[in-house]
Amino acid sequence: MSWIDALRFDGGRVLITGAAGGIGRCLARGFAELDAQLLLIDRPGSDWAPVHAALVTTGGRAPQIIECDLEDQAARQRLIDAQFAEPAPLSALVNNAAFVGTSGLRGWAVPLGQQSVDTFRRALEVNLTAVFHLCQGLAPALARAPEGGAIVNIGSIYGALGPDWSLYEGTTMSNPAAYGASKGGVIQLTRWLATTLAPAVRVNAVSPGGILRGQPESFVRRYERRTPLGRMGTEDDIVGAVLHLASGWARYTTGQHLLVDGGWSAW
């Protein structure tokens, strides 16, 4: 097989959670361009129009849209059961969905003493427990893939590093403990699963750095000065790393954690 052929999915099924979000849409387009059959997962009521618009240009296969609240264990189990009943194997699982909250969510983007245990639990349920549940439930379908299945978990620099609070001065932005704790758990779960599911399934993680999404100018300037490549990331910057780890190009790579952060973690 050529290296180009090893990168393509040739109709293999790829399940992406959080597919209606910014990174999810870019991942869907990237996998579609490599001829994957997409199973796109996000919450009920998600806006799928931008996803369809992104996929139109690829000329790829029509995606299967599945609405699932990943905070709900029963809903996750229904998703798993539906895929388990599918005779075709699963080539890749990309755990991209994340509970990021909003500044208006009680006990979230506030000082430590005001962060609520209930919100902490909600974040862990989506960001870590759901990842475990899907990996556990879909492992048999991934193991049936002809060349072995792949799991790519999306972490964060804040799962590996502590926050630099000077970046947030003068803004309403914050960095809740639950986000970093849950993403740190995802990174370690990746290593645990890699040794447990080998050799049938490879498991790796990609941790994005800060993504430019309309943050206050003062925050962006500080972040850019702190980053060797001199800018914040974009959703498209994450796609290449995920495609590589999910494809045959990474057939001898498992248990790895790749930071895609413009060099942020190199200081």
C-alpha positions in Angstrom: 0.0 0.0 0.0 1.3 3.5 -0.9 1.6 6.2 1.7 -1.3 8.1 0.1 -3.5 5.1 0.2 -2.7 4.6 3.9 -4.0 8.1 4.7 -7.4 7.4 3.0 -10.4 5.7 4.7 -12.0 4.2 1.6 -15.5 4.4 3.1 -14.5 3.4 6.6 -16.8 4.6 9.3 -15.6 7.5 11.5 -17.5 8.7 14.5 -16.9 12.2 15.7 -18.5 13.7 18.8 -19.0 17.4 19.1 -19.2 17.5 15.4 -21.4 20.7 15.2 -18.7 22.8 16.9 -15.9 24.6 15.3 -13.2 21.9 15.6 -15.8 19.2 14.9 -16.8 20.8 11.6 -13.2 21.1 10.5 -12.5 17.5 11.4 -15.6 16.3 9.5 -14.5 18.1 6.4 -11.0 16.6 6.7 -12.2 13.1 7.1 -14.7 13.5 4.3 -11.9 14.6 2.0 -10.2 11.3 2.8 -13.3 9.3 1.8 -14.6 8.5 5.3 -18.2 7.6 6.0 -19.0 10.1 8.8 -21.1 9.5 11.8 -21.5 13.0 13.4 -22.6 13.3 17.0 -23.8 16.4 18.9 -26.4 17.6 21.3 -30.1 17.7 20.4 -30.9 21.1 18.9 -27.4 21.6 17.4 -27.1 23.8 14.3 -26.0 21.4 11.6 -26.3 23.9 8.7 -22.6 25.0 8.9 -21.6 21.3 9.0 -23.5 20.5 5.8 -22.1 23.7 4.2 -18.5 22.6 5.1 -19.1 19.2 3.6 -20.6 20.3 0.3 -17.2 21.3 -1.1 -15.7 17.9 -0.4 -17.9 15.9 -2.7 -17.8 13.1 -0.1 -20.3 10.7 1.2 -23.5 12.0 2.9 -22.9 12.0 6.7 -25.1 10.3 9.2 -26.3 12.9 11.8 -27.0 11.5 15.3 -28.2 13.8 18.1 -27.0 12.6 21.5 -26.7 14.3 24.9 -23.3 13.0 26.1 -24.1 14.1 29.6 -26.8 11.5 29.7 -25.6 8.0 30.3 -28.7 6.3 28.9 -28.4 8.4 25.7 -24.8 7.4 25.4 -25.7 3.7 25.8 -28.3 4.0 23.0 -25.6 5.4 20.8 -23.3 2.6 21.6 -26.0 -0.1 21.1 -26.9 1.3 17.7 -23.3 1.1 16.6 -22.7 -2.3 18.1 -25.7 -3.6 16.1 -24.1 -2.2 12.9 -22.3 -5.1 11.0 -19.7 -2.8 9.5 -16.7 -2.1 11.7 -15.7 1.3 13.0 -12.5 2.7 11.6 -12.0 5.5 14.0 -13.6 7.2 17.0 -12.8 10.9 17.7 -13.8 12.1 21.1 -14.0 15.8 20.4 -17.0 16.9 22.4 -16.3 19.0 25.5 -18.2 20.7 28.2 -16.8 24.2 28.1 -19.6 26.0 29.8 -20.3 29.7 29.5 -19.6 32.8 31.6 -23.3 32.7 32.6 -23.1 29.2 34.0 -23.4 29.1 37.7 -20.2 28.0 39.4 -18.1 27.8 36.2 -16.1 30.9 35.1 -15.7 32.3 38.6 -12.9 32.3 41.3 -12.1 29.0 42.9 -14.1 29.6 46.0 -17.2 30.1 43.9 -16.8 27.1 41.5 -19.6 24.6 42.2 -19.3 20.9 42.8 -22.4 20.3 40.6 -20.8 22.1 37.7 -17.5 20.3 38.3 -19.4 16.9 38.0 -21.2 18.0 34.8 -17.9 18.8 33.2 -16.3 15.5 34.2 -19.4 13.6 32.9 -19.0 15.0 29.4 -15.3 15.5 29.2 -14.0 12.3 30.8 -16.8 9.9 31.8 -18.4 10.0 28.4 -15.0 9.5 26.7 -14.5 6.4 28.8 -18.0 5.1 28.2 -17.7 5.5 24.4 -14.3 4.0 24.2 -15.4 1.0 26.3 -18.6 0.5 24.4 -17.3 1.0 20.9 -14.0 -0.9 21.3 -15.4 -4.2 19.9 -16.5 -2.4 16.7 -13.1 -0.7 16.4 -11.3 -4.0 16.9 -13.1 -5.4 13.8 -11.6 -2.8 11.5 -9.4 -4.6 8.9 -6.2 -2.7 9.7 -7.2 -2.1 13.4 -9.3 0.7 14.7 -8.1 4.1 16.0 -9.3 6.3 18.8 -8.2 10.0 19.0 -9.1 11.8 22.1 -9.1 15.6 22.1 -7.4 17.0 25.2 -6.1 20.5 25.9 -2.9 22.2 26.9 -4.7 22.8 30.2 -4.8 19.1 30.7 -1.0 19.1 30.8 -0.2 22.6 32.0 -1.4 25.0 34.6 -3.0 28.3 33.5 -1.1 31.5 33.3 -3.4 33.8 35.1 -1.7 37.0 33.9 -3.4 36.4 30.5 -6.8 36.9 32.0 -6.2 40.1 33.8 -8.8 42.8 32.9 -11.1 40.3 31.2 -14.2 38.4 32.3 -12.6 35.2 31.0 -11.6 32.4 33.4 -10.1 28.9 33.5 -12.2 26.5 35.6 -10.6 23.7 37.6 -13.0 21.2 36.2 -11.9 21.8 32.6 -8.2 21.2 33.3 -8.9 18.3 35.6 -11.1 16.5 33.1 -8.7 17.1 30.2 -5.8 15.8 32.3 -7.9 12.7 32.9 -8.5 12.3 29.2 -4.7 12.3 28.5 -4.1 9.6 31.2 -7.1 7.6 30.1 -5.5 7.6 26.6 -2.4 6.0 27.9 -4.3 3.4 29.9 -6.5 2.5 26.9 -3.5 2.3 24.6 -1.9 -0.5 26.6 -5.3 -2.2 27.3 -6.8 -2.2 23.7 -3.5 -3.0 21.8 -2.9 -4.4 19.4 -6.4 -4.3 17.9 -7.0 -0.6 18.6 -4.6 2.3 18.7 -5.4 5.2 21.1 -3.8 8.6 21.0 -4.6 12.2 22.1 -4.3 15.6 20.5 -4.2 18.7 22.8 -4.9 22.0 21.1 -3.5 25.3 22.4 -5.7 28.4 22.6 -8.1 28.8 19.6 -8.9 32.3 18.4 -12.6 32.8 19.0 -13.3 36.4 19.5 -11.5 36.8 22.9 -10.7 40.3 24.2 -7.8 41.9 22.3 -5.8 42.2 25.5 -6.0 38.4 26.0 -5.1 37.7 22.4 -2.0 40.0 22.5 -0.7 38.4 25.7 -1.3 34.9 24.4 0.5 35.7 21.1 3.5 37.1 22.9 3.6 33.9 25.0 3.5 31.6 21.9 6.7 30.9 19.9 4.7 30.8 16.6 3.3 34.2 17.4 -0.4 33.6 17.1 -3.4 31.8 18.5 -4.5 28.6 16.8 -7.4 28.0 14.5 -9.7 25.0 14.2 -8.0 24.0 11.0 -4.7 23.8 12.8 -5.9 20.7 14.7 -7.1 18.7 11.7 -3.8 17.4 10.3 -2.7 15.9 13.7 -6.0 14.1 14.2 -6.1 12.7 10.6 -2.6 11.5 10.9 -3.2 9.6 14.2 -6.5 8.1 13.0 -5.1 6.9 9.7 -2.7 4.2 8.5 0.1 6.8 8.6 0.2 6.3 12.4 -0.1 2.5 12.3 2.9 2.1 14.8 1.8 5.0 17.1 -0.2 4.4 20.2 -0.4 5.9 23.7 0.9 9.3 22.6 -0.1 12.8 23.5 0.5 15.4 20.8 0.4 19.1 21.8 -0.7 21.3 18.8 -0.1 24.6 20.5 2.2 26.8 18.4 5.1 25.9 20.8 3.3 27.2 23.9 4.4 24.1 25.9 8.1 24.4 24.7 9.1 27.2 27.0 
